Amino acid sequence: MSTPAATRRASAELLPEGRSVVTGSSTATFSVKHFRVQTVRGRFGAAPEGELEVADGHLTARGSVDAASISTGNPPRDAHLRGFLFATREHPRLELRVDAPLAAQVPATVWVRGRPATVLVTLAPNDRGVRASFTLDRRLVGLTWPPPIEAGGVAVGREVHVELDLALAPA
């Protein structure tokens, strides 16, 4: 059984206490399969914003990104994502919230189109701060377009892989 001091040391190695997110230096990217063959990669042009706090081995974080800043490098697809899928006028932000004991994997709630879904976020320290990654089943937040293909399968994969590269600085 680990002691509270040992838990704090392990937590500090993963994510030190007293850090804040450096908004201008943080990034949010994603990837999703398209017709099971191609992987479409994208990013959010606006940097993620948010707050995170580590205290006594517990992580509390809340962050968001401007949904309209989505970019896959294909303007017609991006317009479709902003309008039809993400409905960015009605739901301008994509959000992530964590309130859990600090560990290499933490449960979180992702909000897309105003709908919540629970994901498991993997935290990995890096030279700038921490990389947070998770996979979201897009159906859980109502992103069900396009319908399945008659021959079987789907045009757009159900799993969206998200990576947040968060630059951290002393608070």
Secondary structure, 3 states (H helix, E strand, C coil): CCCHHHHHHHHHHHCCCCEEECHHHCEEEEEEEECCCEEEEEEECCCCEEEEEEECCEEEEEEEEEHHHEECCCHHHHHHHHHHHCCCCCCCEEEEEEEEECCCEEEEEEEECCEEEEEEEEEEECCCEEEEEEEEEHHHHCCCCCCCCCCCCCCEEEEEEEEEEEEEEEC
